[in-house]
Amino acid sequence: MKTYMAKAEAVERKWYVVDANGVPLGRLASKVAAILRGKNKPTFTPNVDTGDFVIVVNSDKVVLTGKKLTDKYYRYHTGYIGGLKEVAYKKLIAEKSDLAVYEAVRGMLPKNSLGRDMIKKLKVFKGAEHNHAAQKPEELKLF
């Protein structure tokens, strides 16, 4: 029996819509990262981007369990000396919830050029509306 190795040009991509309303951030991010990577397909190949497009809606209604809302921080560096910035997740979810979901998913993808290509297939929206109706995305129930 031969092992199947997917070719990048032969991959068929689907579009999925995921509703983040009431879903814990980490659980949402791990499921979405697996779909972006293509691990839900039988044609999964580690060195080829076989994943699908994912649209996440209602990112402002995502939940953090425990005391993460007050104790967890989103940290980034400006590039200047002493430029480490911290934003509490309570403020981040209130103001830029799409960034919180985006960064959670990005952290679960490979840290190489393949991961950078995979994250481009993620579209995150704060509200229930999205502008990808022309792609005819399928509703995806995670939980």
C-alpha positions in Angstrom: 0.0 0.0 0.0 1.4 3.4 -1.0 1.2 6.5 1.1 -0.8 9.4 -0.5 1.1 12.7 -0.7 -1.1 15.7 -1.6 0.0 18.1 -4.2 -0.5 21.8 -3.5 -2.2 22.5 -6.8 -4.6 19.6 -6.5 -6.1 20.6 -3.1 -9.8 21.4 -3.1 -10.7 24.1 -0.6 -14.1 24.6 1.1 -15.3 27.6 3.1 -16.7 27.2 6.6 -18.5 29.6 9.0 -18.0 29.1 12.7 -20.1 30.9 15.3 -18.0 31.9 18.3 -21.0 32.8 20.5 -20.4 31.4 24.0 -17.5 29.2 22.9 -14.3 29.2 25.0 -11.4 30.9 23.1 -8.9 28.0 23.4 -11.3 25.3 22.2 -12.4 27.5 19.3 -8.8 28.2 18.3 -7.7 24.6 18.4 -10.6 23.4 16.2 -10.2 26.3 13.7 -6.4 25.7 13.6 -7.0 22.0 12.7 -9.3 23.0 9.9 -6.9 25.6 8.6 -4.2 23.0 8.6 -6.3 20.4 6.9 -6.2 17.8 9.7 -9.9 17.1 9.2 -9.3 15.7 5.7 -8.2 12.2 4.8 -5.7 13.8 2.3 -3.8 15.6 5.1 -0.1 16.0 4.3 2.2 17.7 6.9 4.3 19.6 4.4 1.5 20.8 2.1 -1.2 23.4 3.0 -4.3 21.2 2.5 -6.6 23.2 4.8 -9.9 25.0 4.2 -11.0 28.6 4.6 -12.6 29.5 7.9 -14.8 32.5 8.7 -15.3 33.2 12.4 -18.3 35.4 13.3 -19.4 36.8 16.7 -15.8 37.0 18.0 -17.0 39.6 20.5 -19.0 36.9 22.2 -16.2 34.5 22.8 -15.6 33.4 26.4 -12.6 33.0 28.6 -12.9 30.6 31.5 -11.6 31.1 35.1 -9.8 34.3 35.9 -8.2 34.6 32.5 -10.2 37.7 31.7 -8.3 39.7 34.4 -5.1 37.7 34.8 -4.1 37.0 31.2 -2.3 39.6 29.1 -1.7 40.0 25.3 1.9 41.0 25.0 3.6 42.5 22.0 6.8 44.4 21.2 7.0 47.6 19.2 10.6 47.0 18.1 12.0 49.9 20.1 14.0 49.6 23.3 11.7 49.1 26.2 8.8 48.7 23.8 7.1 45.7 25.5 3.4 46.4 25.7 0.7 44.6 27.7 -3.1 44.6 27.2 -5.4 42.8 29.6 -7.7 40.3 27.8 -10.7 42.1 29.4 -9.8 45.2 27.4 -8.7 43.2 24.3 -12.0 41.3 24.1 -14.0 44.5 24.6 -12.1 46.5 21.9 -10.4 44.1 19.5 -12.0 40.7 19.9 -11.1 39.8 16.3 -7.4 40.2 17.2 -7.8 38.0 20.2 -9.3 35.1 18.2 -6.8 35.7 15.3 -3.7 35.5 17.7 -5.1 32.5 19.5 -5.4 30.6 16.2 -2.1 31.8 14.9 -0.3 30.5 18.0 -1.6 27.0 17.2 -0.3 26.9 13.7 3.2 25.9 12.5 5.8 28.6 13.1 7.2 28.6 9.5 6.2 29.7 6.0 3.5 27.0 5.8 1.9 28.5 8.9 2.0 32.0 7.5 0.2 30.7 4.4 -2.4 28.9 6.5 -3.3 31.9 8.7 -4.2 33.9 5.5 -7.2 31.6 5.1 -8.7 32.8 8.4 -11.3 35.6 8.4 -12.6 36.9 11.7 -15.6 39.3 12.2 -16.9 40.9 15.4 -20.6 40.7 14.5 -22.8 38.1 12.9 -22.3 39.6 9.4 -19.5 38.7 7.0 -18.7 39.7 3.5 -18.0 36.2 2.0 -21.5 35.1 1.0 -20.3 34.7 -2.6 -18.1 31.8 -1.5 -21.2 29.9 -0.2 -19.6 28.9 3.1 -21.0 25.9 5.1 -22.1 26.2 8.7 -19.7 24.3 10.9 -20.8 23.2 14.4 -17.8 22.7 16.6 -19.7 21.8 19.9 
